[in-house]
């Protein structure tokens, strides 16, 4: 049910997402976006619109460390996300294993993937993709390294639309740090 794409470039991150809401054989083009800003963080989610709403409107993210961002993301940030999803009734506990959902986060020019077991990950590539269109988007991103980051994201989302029944325009993009008016 979706495609979320992120690219790191020159100390910045852009995350883009489609607008499909899929339930079984039905698809709705949603007005609420899957990519957004929450304080200094940009995020894009898949799995559940409820999870996205909690991350967007309920999560109060802690202030990031400047000295060890990976440690901050794996500890303080993930703890805040877990509390938010648990308090919002979204996190699941199955035999002592707590699970959430899948989303991308951009902060201080770095792109992170947060998996359903709350691990964080950074790729050696300058891009990530998640959702039903992930493989198509990754293929596009792999072959587009010479293009500007926004164009790479849009082309990857277009590839996912072309090949996946679960991905639909319009596309929405957010930048870290925020793009000046008239740019992006």
Backbone as a chain_set.jsonl record, in Angstrom:
{"seq": "XXXXXXXXXXXXXXXXXXXXXXXXXXXXXXXXXXXXXXXXXXXXXXXXXXXXXXXXXXXXXXXXXXXXXXXXXXXXXXXXXXXXXXXXXXXXXXXXXXXXXXXXXXXXXXXXXXXXXXXXXXXXXXXXXXXXXXXXXXXXXXXXXXXXXXXXXXXXXXXXXXXXXXXXXXXXXXXXXXXXXXXX", "coords": {"N": [[0.832, -1.186, 0.0], [1.704, 1.464, -0.848], [4.323, 3.841, -1.612], [7.247, 5.071, -0.405], [9.95, 7.216, -0.656], [13.317, 8.114, -0.162], [16.121, 10.346, -0.355], [19.5, 11.119, 0.237], [21.548, 13.975, -0.067], [24.265, 16.028, -0.421], [24.313, 16.887, 2.355], [21.635, 17.169, 2.842], [18.237, 15.953, 2.972], [15.647, 14.511, 1.095], [12.338, 13.42, 1.17], [9.812, 11.603, -0.371], [6.413, 10.768, -1.158], [3.629, 8.72, -2.217], [0.033, 8.794, -2.803], [-1.805, 6.755, -2.305], [-4.332, 4.903, -0.677], [-4.891, 1.792, 0.346], [-7.113, -0.911, 0.586], [-7.665, -4.119, 0.653], [-9.046, -4.941, -2.395], [-9.637, -2.39, -3.05], [-8.854, 1.035, -3.729], [-8.077, 4.242, -2.533], [-7.478, 7.576, -3.284], [-5.753, 9.497, -1.168], [-6.266, 12.517, 0.677], [-4.829, 13.332, 2.851], [-1.415, 13.505, 3.578], [1.395, 11.219, 3.272], [3.901, 11.95, 3.894], [5.701, 14.239, 5.908], [6.537, 16.948, 8.156], [7.832, 16.979, 11.423], [8.688, 18.887, 13.858], [12.185, 19.16, 13.817], [12.397, 16.963, 12.225], [11.819, 15.048, 9.229], [9.404, 12.873, 7.833], [8.19, 9.815, 6.397], [5.699, 7.44, 5.871], [4.579, 3.996, 5.769], [2.384, 1.157, 5.887], [0.265, 1.883, 7.942], [-2.248, 4.34, 8.151], [-3.074, 5.257, 10.61], [-0.821, 4.901, 12.227], [0.853, 6.77, 10.971], [-0.578, 9.125, 11.526], [-0.282, 9.251, 14.294], [2.525, 9.538, 14.501], [2.785, 11.986, 13.255], [1.061, 13.819, 14.618], [0.965, 13.224, 17.386], [3.462, 12.398, 18.358], [6.074, 13.667, 20.236], [9.005, 14.548, 19.5], [12.281, 13.98, 20.882], [15.018, 16.298, 21.429], [17.55, 16.235, 19.03], [20.83, 14.755, 19.399], [23.932, 16.286, 18.654], [26.375, 15.196, 18.614], [26.358, 12.385, 18.335], [24.448, 11.119, 16.259], [23.402, 8.684, 15.279], [23.338, 7.065, 17.583], [21.517, 8.565, 19.13], [19.19, 8.299, 17.525], [18.751, 5.508, 17.668], [18.195, 5.166, 20.338], [17.006, 7.429, 22.139], [15.185, 8.642, 20.253], [13.802, 6.374, 19.182], [12.711, 5.357, 21.568], [10.869, 7.382, 22.219], [9.154, 7.156, 20.002], [8.186, 4.518, 20.35], [6.788, 4.817, 22.809], [4.853, 6.69, 21.98], [3.422, 5.272, 19.959], [2.491, 3.1, 21.445], [0.948, 4.399, 23.444], [-0.967, 5.489, 21.782], [-2.37, 3.286, 21.015], [-1.499, 1.755, 18.892], [0.924, 0.216, 18.708], [1.883, -3.196, 18.899], [1.949, -6.091, 21.009], [3.288, -9.128, 20.971], [3.704, -12.008, 22.495], [5.687, -10.85, 24.111], [7.212, -9.476, 22.273], [7.396, -6.381, 21.036], [5.893, -4.53, 18.443], [5.863, -2.119, 15.819], [5.573, -0.038, 13.131], [6.581, 0.698, 9.729], [8.774, 3.184, 8.602], [10.341, 6.109, 7.112], [12.873, 8.422, 8.12], [14.184, 11.657, 8.082], [16.858, 13.599, 9.189], [19.071, 16.148, 10.088], [20.48, 15.931, 7.655], [20.695, 13.203, 7.276], [19.39, 10.019, 6.351], [17.148, 7.742, 7.639], [15.856, 4.447, 8.156], [13.181, 3.124, 9.863], [12.273, 0.177, 11.205], [9.642, -2.313, 11.76], [10.337, -3.624, 14.108], [11.514, -1.686, 15.52], [14.177, -1.164, 15.025], [16.794, 0.917, 13.783], [18.055, 1.948, 10.611], [20.646, 2.716, 8.293], [21.496, 3.147, 4.949], [24.281, 2.197, 2.847], [24.02, 3.159, 0.373], [22.817, 6.2, -1.135], [20.116, 6.405, -0.787], [16.769, 5.277, 0.076], [13.904, 3.141, 0.042], [10.527, 2.256, 0.715], [7.619, 0.169, 1.144], [4.896, -0.993, -1.002], [5.762, -0.412, -3.57], [8.49, -0.522, -3.378], [10.683, -2.083, -4.539], [10.623, -1.37, -7.256], [11.045, 1.376, -7.085], [13.605, 1.409, -5.91], [15.155, 0.324, -7.976], [14.922, 2.351, -9.891], [16.114, 4.477, -8.454], [18.712, 3.526, -8.166], [19.718, 3.734, -10.745], [19.754, 6.452, -11.233], [21.57, 8.247, -10.159], [22.928, 10.465, -11.143], [21.161, 12.523, -11.387], [19.329, 15.429, -10.106], [18.314, 15.382, -6.612], [15.501, 15.729, -6.037], [14.329, 15.164, -8.496], [15.122, 12.519, -8.81], [13.631, 11.299, -6.745], [10.993, 11.794, -7.617], [11.0, 10.402, -10.107], [11.456, 7.789, -9.208], [9.123, 7.327, -7.721], [7.281, 7.516, -9.822], [8.037, 5.273, -11.335], [7.271, 3.28, -9.553], [4.478, 3.697, -9.533], [3.905, 2.989, -12.166], [4.452, 0.234, -12.167], [3.193, -0.956, -9.964], [0.098, -1.825, -8.483], [-0.64, -0.649, -6.159], [0.174, 1.958, -5.743], [-0.181, 5.444, -6.13], [-0.38, 8.647, -7.766], [-1.284, 11.947, -6.481], [2.147, 13.017, -5.9], [4.002, 13.833, -2.973], [6.476, 15.864, -1.457], [9.003, 16.402, 1.032], [11.585, 18.349, 2.579], [14.741, 18.208, 4.317], [17.204, 20.221, 5.547], [14.298, 22.405, 5.692], [13.004, 23.373, 2.546], [13.649, 26.438, 0.872], [11.105, 28.923, 0.031], [9.726, 28.662, -3.237], [11.596, 26.903, -4.158], [12.526, 23.429, -4.881]], "CA": [[0.0, 0.0, 0.0], [2.335, 2.778, -0.897], [5.749, 3.928, -1.885], [7.929, 6.201, 0.207], [11.304, 7.243, -1.2], [14.17, 9.143, 0.413], [17.449, 10.516, -0.934], [20.463, 12.013, 0.88], [22.375, 14.66, -1.066], [24.958, 17.236, 0.031], [23.886, 17.303, 3.685], [20.181, 17.363, 2.881], [17.424, 14.774, 2.706], [14.297, 14.712, 0.568], [11.482, 12.234, 1.256], [8.587, 11.75, -1.156], [5.457, 9.673, -1.026], [2.443, 8.706, -3.069], [-1.22, 9.141, -2.113], [-2.737, 5.625, -2.296], [-4.812, 4.225, 0.515], [-5.343, 0.517, -0.209], [-7.781, -1.858, 1.48], [-8.092, -5.238, -0.2], [-9.038, -4.617, -3.832], [-10.049, -0.991, -3.212], [-7.835, 2.06, -3.533], [-8.564, 5.605, -2.388], [-6.424, 8.59, -3.313], [-5.948, 10.196, 0.09], [-5.914, 13.939, 0.752], [-3.811, 13.469, 3.898], [-0.153, 13.05, 3.001], [2.193, 10.221, 3.979], [5.18, 12.58, 4.221], [5.409, 15.426, 6.707], [7.552, 17.458, 9.068], [7.502, 17.034, 12.841], [9.847, 19.571, 14.418], [13.303, 19.139, 12.878], [12.382, 15.686, 11.513], [10.873, 14.773, 8.156], [9.048, 11.46, 7.908], [7.287, 9.23, 5.421], [5.298, 6.16, 6.453], [3.755, 2.995, 5.113], [1.703, 0.248, 6.815], [-0.994, 2.306, 8.54], [-2.472, 5.773, 8.293], [-3.148, 5.561, 12.041], [0.544, 5.078, 12.695], [1.305, 8.054, 10.438], [-1.231, 10.206, 12.273], [0.363, 9.332, 15.605], [3.861, 10.111, 14.32], [2.659, 13.381, 12.824], [0.33, 14.698, 15.522], [1.129, 12.897, 18.808], [4.862, 12.241, 18.729], [6.87, 14.824, 20.626], [10.354, 13.98, 19.411], [13.309, 14.625, 21.689], [15.999, 17.12, 20.707], [18.634, 15.342, 18.6], [22.239, 14.988, 19.731], [24.77, 16.654, 17.522], [27.632, 14.469, 18.728], [26.209, 10.995, 17.903], [23.073, 11.062, 15.77], [22.959, 7.287, 15.198], [22.998, 6.64, 18.947], [20.281, 9.26, 19.473], [18.067, 7.695, 16.804], [18.533, 4.146, 18.161], [17.791, 5.159, 21.746], [16.032, 8.452, 22.534], [14.123, 8.793, 19.251], [13.0, 5.149, 19.144], [11.933, 5.283, 22.817], [9.728, 8.302, 22.08], [8.236, 6.559, 19.022], [7.53, 3.369, 20.996], [5.805, 5.343, 23.766], [3.776, 7.323, 21.215], [2.597, 4.246, 19.304], [1.841, 2.322, 22.512], [-0.088, 5.248, 24.042], [-2.002, 5.688, 20.77], [-3.056, 2.03, 20.747], [-1.068, 1.149, 17.634], [1.969, -0.797, 18.903], [1.376, -4.523, 19.252], [2.85, -6.906, 21.812], [3.02, -10.533, 20.716], [4.626, -12.854, 23.271], [6.788, -10.042, 24.606], [7.853, -8.739, 21.179], [6.624, -5.19, 20.664], [6.086, -4.136, 17.055], [5.239, -0.875, 15.373], [5.394, -0.003, 11.691], [7.742, 0.987, 8.898], [8.788, 4.559, 8.11], [11.625, 6.762, 6.885], [13.081, 9.663, 8.871], [15.319, 12.486, 7.71], [17.264, 14.554, 10.221], [20.452, 16.623, 9.988], [21.091, 15.446, 6.422], [20.791, 11.74, 7.26], [18.155, 9.286, 6.071], [17.018, 6.527, 8.44], [14.701, 3.562, 8.019], [12.772, 2.544, 11.14], [11.509, -1.032, 10.909], [8.566, -2.634, 12.699], [10.906, -4.033, 15.394], [12.081, -0.444, 16.045], [15.584, -0.955, 14.684], [17.049, 1.965, 12.801], [19.047, 1.541, 9.628], [21.098, 3.648, 7.257], [22.061, 2.408, 3.823], [25.503, 2.734, 2.253], [23.549, 3.927, -0.771], [22.296, 7.502, -0.712], [18.664, 6.35, -0.931], [15.962, 4.227, 0.689], [12.514, 3.073, -0.409], [9.721, 1.303, 1.473], [6.248, 0.037, 0.693], [4.579, -1.923, -2.084], [6.546, -0.051, -4.752], [9.889, -0.404, -2.958], [11.66, -2.651, -5.471], [10.622, -0.553, -8.476], [11.67, 2.65, -6.736], [15.036, 1.172, -5.709], [15.767, 0.18, -9.295], [14.999, 3.688, -10.47], [17.088, 5.252, -7.694], [20.049, 3.008, -8.466], [20.155, 4.195, -12.055], [19.528, 7.894, -11.431], [22.462, 8.985, -9.27], [23.433, 11.691, -11.764], [20.078, 13.514, -11.428], [19.056, 16.126, -8.839], [17.587, 14.505, -5.683], [14.043, 15.809, -6.187], [13.978, 14.455, -9.726], [15.284, 11.087, -8.508], [12.486, 10.862, -5.951], [9.793, 11.796, -8.481], [11.13, 9.313, -11.08], [11.288, 6.529, -8.487], [7.696, 7.187, -7.435], [6.619, 7.254, -11.103], [8.309, 3.87, -11.668], [6.421, 2.472, -8.676], [3.107, 3.815, -10.041], [3.813, 2.247, -13.423], [4.566, -1.208, -11.971], [2.471, -1.445, -8.794], [-1.306, -1.422, -8.377], [-0.86, -0.057, -4.832], [0.839, 3.265, -5.658], [-0.914, 6.425, -6.936], [-0.125, 10.078, -7.561], [-0.152, 12.851, -6.593], [3.313, 12.824, -5.048], [4.301, 14.919, -2.04], [7.872, 15.834, -1.038], [9.455, 17.283, 2.11], [13.041, 18.49, 2.62], [15.476, 18.498, 5.551], [16.319, 21.209, 6.169], [13.172, 22.869, 4.885], [13.347, 24.03, 1.27], [13.171, 27.82, 0.816], [9.981, 29.126, -0.88], [10.072, 28.747, -4.66], [12.543, 25.844, -4.493], [12.045, 22.071, -4.718]], "C": [[0.867, 1.236, 0.0], [3.734, 2.684, -1.459], [6.256, 5.22, -1.272], [9.39, 6.101, -0.204], [12.071, 8.374, -0.528], [15.536, 9.145, -0.233], [18.238, 11.486, -0.065], [21.291, 12.668, -0.213], [22.951, 15.941, -0.476], [24.436, 17.763, 1.364], [22.411, 17.6, 3.814], [19.5, 16.032, 2.614], [16.108, 15.231, 2.099], [13.571, 13.375, 0.666], [10.213, 12.546, 0.481], [7.699, 10.547, -0.979], [4.293, 9.825, -1.98], [1.211, 9.009, -2.226], [-2.214, 8.0, -2.014], [-3.067, 5.183, -0.88], [-5.472, 2.945, 0.028], [-5.952, -0.34, 0.891], [-8.33, -2.982, 0.611], [-7.947, -4.875, -1.669], [-9.395, -3.165, -4.095], [-8.882, -0.049, -2.97], [-8.532, 3.417, -3.461], [-7.36, 6.523, -2.49], [-6.692, 9.507, -2.132], [-5.523, 11.655, -0.009], [-4.847, 14.179, 1.818], [-2.519, 12.809, 3.406], [0.567, 12.045, 3.899], [3.579, 10.74, 4.32], [4.892, 13.91, 4.901], [6.623, 15.811, 7.529], [6.989, 17.412, 10.484], [8.733, 17.606, 13.527], [10.971, 19.547, 13.403], [13.345, 17.872, 12.013], [11.439, 15.742, 10.315], [10.636, 13.272, 8.164], [8.138, 11.089, 6.75], [6.977, 7.819, 5.871], [4.567, 5.27, 5.46], [3.105, 2.165, 6.221], [0.329, 0.765, 7.229], [-1.104, 3.823, 8.607], [-2.596, 6.157, 9.758], [-1.748, 5.773, 12.603], [1.081, 6.432, 12.223], [0.706, 9.234, 11.173], [-0.608, 10.366, 13.655], [1.749, 9.955, 15.497], [3.784, 11.6, 14.001], [2.098, 14.288, 13.912], [0.553, 14.426, 17.012], [2.585, 12.812, 19.249], [5.482, 13.597, 19.06], [8.317, 14.342, 20.635], [11.336, 14.728, 20.305], [14.266, 15.426, 20.813], [17.182, 16.23, 20.328], [19.998, 15.762, 19.127], [22.962, 15.458, 18.481], [26.05, 15.834, 17.517], [27.537, 13.012, 18.291], [24.756, 10.763, 17.486], [22.567, 9.621, 15.687], [22.547, 6.763, 16.572], [21.679, 7.283, 19.39], [19.08, 8.592, 18.816], [17.728, 6.314, 17.357], [18.01, 4.104, 19.588], [16.674, 6.163, 22.016], [14.87, 8.572, 21.554], [13.212, 7.564, 19.236], [12.167, 4.994, 20.416], [10.704, 6.184, 22.75], [8.696, 7.747, 21.099], [7.474, 5.391, 19.65], [6.459, 3.835, 21.966], [4.6, 5.926, 23.04], [2.852, 6.276, 20.604], [1.857, 3.386, 20.317], [0.684, 3.131, 23.109], [-1.25, 5.473, 23.078], [-2.726, 4.415, 20.385], [-2.628, 1.343, 19.464], [-0.041, 0.041, 17.818], [1.335, -2.097, 19.372], [2.43, -5.254, 20.084], [2.432, -8.354, 21.636], [4.087, -11.365, 21.415], [5.865, -12.086, 23.708], [7.554, -9.285, 23.536], [6.959, -7.59, 20.74], [6.942, -4.816, 19.223], [5.326, -2.855, 16.766], [4.988, -0.949, 13.887], [6.674, 0.422, 11.013], [7.667, 2.426, 8.405], [10.212, 5.038, 7.913], [11.669, 8.055, 7.673], [14.309, 10.375, 8.31], [15.586, 13.497, 8.801], [18.741, 14.878, 10.021], [21.186, 16.022, 8.783], [21.263, 13.948, 6.332], [19.413, 11.126, 7.08], [18.17, 7.965, 6.825], [15.754, 5.766, 8.053], [14.421, 3.017, 9.412], [11.85, 1.381, 10.813], [10.506, -1.335, 12.013], [9.076, -3.145, 14.045], [11.665, -2.886, 16.068], [13.589, -0.323, 15.849], [15.679, 0.214, 13.716], [18.098, 1.442, 11.834], [19.376, 2.682, 8.688], [21.75, 2.811, 6.175], [23.398, 3.015, 3.399], [25.177, 3.471, 0.959], [23.011, 5.255, -0.251], [20.775, 7.551, -0.787], [18.078, 5.182, -0.154], [14.594, 4.26, 0.024], [11.804, 2.016, 0.424], [8.335, 1.247, 0.848], [6.099, -0.918, -0.478], [5.391, -1.648, -3.337], [8.038, 0.006, -4.507], [10.881, -0.893, -4.009], [11.758, -1.825, -6.747], [11.324, 0.775, -8.233], [13.179, 2.485, -6.561], [15.763, 1.027, -7.046], [15.944, 1.524, -9.971], [16.071, 4.52, -9.781], [18.516, 4.819, -7.999], [20.583, 3.575, -9.78], [20.066, 5.689, -12.282], [20.441, 8.77, -10.592], [22.994, 10.288, -9.826], [22.387, 12.804, -11.813], [19.962, 14.252, -10.1], [18.163, 15.268, -7.938], [16.07, 14.548, -5.838], [13.586, 15.048, -7.429], [14.107, 12.945, -9.532], [14.081, 10.541, -7.746], [11.237, 10.778, -6.821], [9.837, 10.655, -9.502], [10.941, 7.953, -10.413], [9.818, 6.287, -8.153], [6.917, 6.88, -8.716], [6.844, 5.809, -11.547], [7.427, 2.95, -10.829], [4.965, 2.523, -9.122], [2.926, 2.945, -11.275], [3.745, 0.733, -13.189], [3.748, -1.776, -10.819], [1.034, -0.934, -8.782], [-1.6, -0.673, -7.093], [-0.227, 1.316, -4.653], [0.128, 4.218, -6.612], [-0.391, 7.84, -6.692], [-1.354, 10.718, -6.931], [0.953, 12.506, -5.596], [3.511, 14.059, -4.182], [5.732, 14.748, -1.564], [8.109, 16.796, 0.115], [10.976, 17.228, 2.163], [13.535, 18.704, 4.043], [16.839, 19.05, 5.128], [15.285, 21.711, 5.163], [13.651, 23.656, 3.671], [12.814, 25.464, 1.293], [11.992, 27.951, -0.168], [10.476, 29.275, -2.321], [11.071, 27.708, -5.102], [11.847, 24.504, -4.384], [10.825, 21.828, -5.445]], "O": [[0.697, 2.038, 0.919], [4.25, 1.603, -1.741], [5.768, 6.309, -1.572], [9.997, 5.034, -0.114], [11.537, 9.468, -0.345], [16.057, 8.097, -0.614], [17.731, 12.537, 0.326], [21.693, 12.011, -1.173], [22.205, 16.836, -0.077], [24.149, 18.953, 1.491], [21.98, 18.216, 4.789], [20.113, 15.101, 2.094], [15.523, 16.221, 2.539], [14.111, 12.332, 0.296], [9.612, 13.607, 0.648], [8.166, 9.446, -0.688], [4.01, 10.914, -2.481], [1.326, 9.429, -1.074], [-3.372, 8.238, -1.671], [-2.199, 5.102, -0.011], [-6.506, 3.0, -0.637], [-5.391, -0.479, 1.978], [-9.336, -2.814, -0.079], [-6.855, -4.542, -2.13], [-9.451, -2.746, -5.252], [-8.031, -0.301, -2.117], [-9.454, 3.7, -4.226], [-6.335, 6.278, -1.855], [-7.706, 10.202, -2.084], [-4.55, 11.988, -0.686], [-4.053, 15.114, 1.707], [-2.538, 11.694, 2.884], [0.376, 12.024, 5.114], [4.355, 10.041, 4.971], [3.961, 14.622, 4.525], [7.612, 15.08, 7.584], [5.831, 17.757, 10.719], [9.711, 16.893, 13.753], [10.75, 19.878, 12.238], [14.227, 17.728, 11.166], [10.396, 16.394, 10.364], [11.541, 12.492, 8.461], [7.42, 11.924, 6.2], [7.888, 7.069, 6.219], [4.018, 5.73, 4.459], [3.284, 2.478, 7.398], [-0.68, 0.143, 6.898], [-0.184, 4.506, 9.057], [-2.255, 7.283, 10.122], [-1.515, 6.712, 13.364], [1.697, 7.159, 13.003], [1.386, 10.229, 11.42], [-0.426, 11.486, 14.133], [2.111, 10.806, 16.309], [4.633, 12.378, 14.436], [2.593, 15.397, 14.114], [0.346, 15.325, 17.828], [2.903, 13.122, 20.397], [5.42, 14.539, 18.27], [8.8, 13.803, 21.631], [11.242, 15.944, 20.469], [14.308, 15.242, 19.597], [17.754, 15.554, 21.182], [20.289, 16.948, 19.282], [22.618, 15.054, 17.37], [26.743, 15.787, 16.5], [28.555, 12.439, 17.904], [23.943, 10.272, 18.269], [21.403, 9.368, 15.998], [21.523, 6.093, 16.703], [20.823, 6.609, 19.964], [18.067, 8.345, 19.472], [16.553, 5.977, 17.502], [17.436, 3.097, 20.002], [15.51, 5.776, 22.112], [13.709, 8.6, 21.962], [11.989, 7.697, 19.272], [11.024, 4.542, 20.345], [9.619, 5.79, 23.178], [7.494, 7.857, 21.34], [6.257, 5.289, 19.499], [5.344, 3.314, 21.956], [3.459, 5.687, 23.433], [1.631, 6.383, 20.72], [0.719, 2.984, 20.076], [-0.424, 2.616, 23.263], [-2.391, 5.631, 23.51], [-3.604, 4.442, 19.523], [-3.318, 0.441, 18.99], [-0.128, -0.985, 17.144], [0.375, -2.095, 20.142], [3.632, -5.067, 19.896], [1.364, -8.763, 22.09], [5.235, -11.416, 20.973], [6.973, -12.622, 23.674], [8.463, -8.521, 23.861], [5.901, -7.8, 20.147], [8.106, -4.786, 18.822], [4.301, -2.554, 17.378], [4.264, -1.83, 13.423], [7.728, 0.5, 11.645], [6.648, 2.854, 7.862], [11.161, 4.472, 8.455], [10.645, 8.708, 7.875], [15.35, 9.754, 8.093], [14.674, 14.169, 9.283], [19.559, 13.982, 9.809], [22.356, 15.654, 8.877], [21.91, 13.458, 5.406], [18.412, 11.636, 7.582], [19.092, 7.164, 6.671], [14.736, 6.349, 7.679], [15.325, 2.503, 10.07], [10.786, 1.563, 10.222], [10.516, -0.7, 13.067], [8.338, -3.111, 15.03], [12.368, -3.09, 17.058], [14.216, 0.545, 16.457], [14.765, 0.466, 12.931], [18.924, 0.602, 12.189], [18.523, 3.496, 8.335], [22.479, 1.864, 6.471], [23.619, 4.213, 3.574], [25.958, 4.305, 0.499], [22.777, 5.406, 0.948], [20.201, 8.638, -0.845], [18.775, 4.238, 0.219], [14.177, 5.294, -0.497], [12.399, 1.004, 0.795], [7.928, 2.153, 0.121], [7.058, -1.569, -0.891], [5.678, -2.574, -4.096], [8.781, 0.527, -5.339], [11.829, -0.179, -4.335], [12.854, -1.605, -7.262], [12.1, 1.241, -9.067], [13.949, 3.33, -7.017], [16.863, 1.551, -7.218], [16.991, 1.803, -10.556], [16.853, 5.197, -10.448], [19.42, 5.651, -8.079], [21.775, 3.861, -9.898], [20.278, 6.158, -13.401], [20.114, 9.93, -10.338], [23.465, 11.136, -9.067], [22.696, 13.917, -12.239], [20.44, 13.762, -9.076], [17.339, 14.504, -8.441], [15.418, 13.506, -5.775], [12.563, 14.364, -7.4], [13.285, 12.181, -10.038], [13.573, 9.463, -8.055], [10.505, 9.79, -6.761], [8.818, 10.007, -9.741], [10.329, 7.059, -10.997], [9.326, 5.166, -8.288], [5.991, 6.07, -8.694], [5.928, 5.183, -12.082], [6.899, 1.959, -11.333], [4.28, 1.501, -9.095], [1.919, 2.249, -11.415], [3.06, 0.024, -13.927], [3.624, -2.996, -10.716], [0.784, 0.243, -9.038], [-2.686, -0.116, -6.938], [-0.101, 1.792, -3.524], [-0.14, 3.865, -7.761], [-0.012, 8.193, -5.576], [-2.394, 10.064, -6.857], [0.735, 11.813, -4.603], [3.226, 15.182, -4.599], [6.168, 13.629, -1.295], [7.503, 17.866, 0.179], [11.585, 16.208, 1.84], [12.845, 19.3, 4.871], [17.561, 18.372, 4.397], [15.388, 21.474, 3.96], [14.562, 24.48, 3.753], [11.669, 25.694, 1.683], [11.896, 27.163, -1.109], [11.493, 29.916, -2.587], [11.38, 27.619, -6.29], [10.731, 24.415, -3.872], [10.292, 20.718, -5.405]]}, "num_chains": 1, "name": "protein.A"}
